[in-house]
Amino acid sequence: KRGAFTYDALLARAEALMTESAALFAASALPDAVNKDAAMAALVAMREALYA
């Protein structure tokens, strides 16, 4: 916004970040989908602890 970087430098940085995030996503041990039952159970447990 203030002209600290050239357009080409910003494009190069964006491409590098996209490449890095794709590699990290591929190497992640996280499941592809959320376990909705486990998430709901965790939410219920937190709310019960909060309001107990």
Residue frames as qw, qx, qy, qz and C-alpha x, y, z in Angstrom:
[[0.000, 0.887, 0.463, 0.000, 0.00, 0.00, 0.00],
 [0.220, -0.907, 0.116, 0.339, 2.87, 2.36, 0.78],
 [0.624, 0.732, -0.275, 0.000, 5.01, 1.13, -2.07],
 [0.491, -0.654, 0.576, -0.006, 7.39, -0.80, 0.16],
 [0.581, -0.070, 0.777, 0.231, 7.40, -3.71, -2.30],
 [0.260, 0.284, -0.533, -0.753, 7.20, -3.94, -6.05],
 [0.825, 0.126, 0.019, -0.550, 4.33, -5.77, -7.67],
 [0.736, 0.345, -0.581, -0.032, 6.68, -8.46, -8.94],
 [0.118, 0.317, -0.791, 0.510, 8.15, -8.95, -5.46],
 [0.574, -0.057, 0.438, -0.689, 4.65, -9.34, -4.01],
 [0.864, 0.242, -0.228, -0.379, 3.73, -11.89, -6.68],
 [0.540, 0.370, -0.730, 0.198, 6.91, -13.86, -5.99],
 [0.151, -0.232, 0.721, -0.636, 6.21, -13.83, -2.23],
 [0.745, 0.058, 0.190, -0.637, 2.61, -14.93, -2.80],
 [0.814, 0.306, -0.460, -0.181, 3.78, -17.81, -5.00],
 [0.309, 0.345, -0.790, 0.401, 6.35, -18.87, -2.40],
 [0.397, -0.135, 0.580, -0.698, 3.71, -18.81, 0.34],
 [0.840, 0.160, -0.053, -0.516, 1.30, -20.85, -1.77],
 [0.687, 0.345, -0.638, 0.042, 4.00, -23.43, -2.50],
 [0.074, 0.293, -0.767, 0.566, 4.96, -23.61, 1.18],
 [0.585, -0.052, 0.406, -0.700, 1.36, -23.96, 2.35],
 [0.856, 0.224, -0.291, -0.363, 0.68, -26.72, -0.20],
 [0.533, 0.324, -0.743, 0.242, 3.73, -28.66, 1.00],
 [0.153, -0.204, 0.688, -0.680, 2.76, -28.23, 4.65],
 [0.746, 0.047, 0.118, -0.654, -0.81, -29.31, 3.90],
 [0.807, 0.268, -0.499, -0.167, 0.44, -32.44, 2.11],
 [0.431, 0.262, -0.755, 0.419, 2.71, -33.34, 5.04],
 [0.420, -0.359, 0.342, -0.760, 0.09, -32.64, 7.71],
 [0.126, -0.050, -0.981, 0.140, -1.08, -35.50, 9.91],
 [0.408, 0.190, 0.376, -0.810, -4.46, -33.83, 10.35],
 [0.438, 0.348, 0.828, 0.042, -7.46, -35.77, 9.04],
 [0.117, 0.237, 0.532, 0.804, -9.14, -34.62, 5.84],
 [0.373, -0.582, -0.408, -0.596, -12.44, -33.97, 7.61],
 [0.242, -0.398, 0.507, -0.725, -13.57, -32.93, 11.06],
 [0.301, -0.246, -0.916, 0.098, -14.89, -35.63, 13.37],
 [0.312, -0.507, -0.165, -0.786, -18.19, -33.90, 14.13],
 [0.763, -0.499, -0.398, -0.104, -19.10, -36.23, 17.00],
 [0.682, -0.182, -0.306, 0.639, -15.78, -35.63, 18.75],
 [0.138, 0.303, -0.002, 0.943, -16.04, -31.88, 18.20],
 [0.505, -0.554, -0.279, -0.600, -19.55, -31.78, 19.62],
 [0.798, -0.418, -0.395, 0.176, -18.51, -33.89, 22.62],
 [0.519, 0.001, -0.222, 0.826, -15.61, -31.51, 23.29],
 [0.121, -0.429, -0.120, -0.887, -17.92, -28.50, 23.04],
 [0.677, -0.552, -0.360, -0.330, -20.44, -30.04, 25.42],
 [0.763, -0.285, -0.365, 0.451, -17.68, -30.92, 27.90],
 [0.320, 0.167, -0.121, 0.925, -16.30, -27.36, 27.79],
 [0.336, -0.492, -0.195, -0.779, -19.73, -25.82, 28.28],
 [0.765, -0.492, -0.410, -0.069, -20.51, -28.17, 31.15],
 [0.653, -0.164, -0.306, 0.673, -17.20, -27.26, 32.82],
 [0.120, 0.317, 0.026, 0.941, -17.83, -23.55, 32.22],
 [0.470, -0.449, -0.156, -0.744, -21.33, -23.52, 33.69],
 [0.702, -0.268, -0.648, 0.124, -20.78, -26.07, 36.48]]
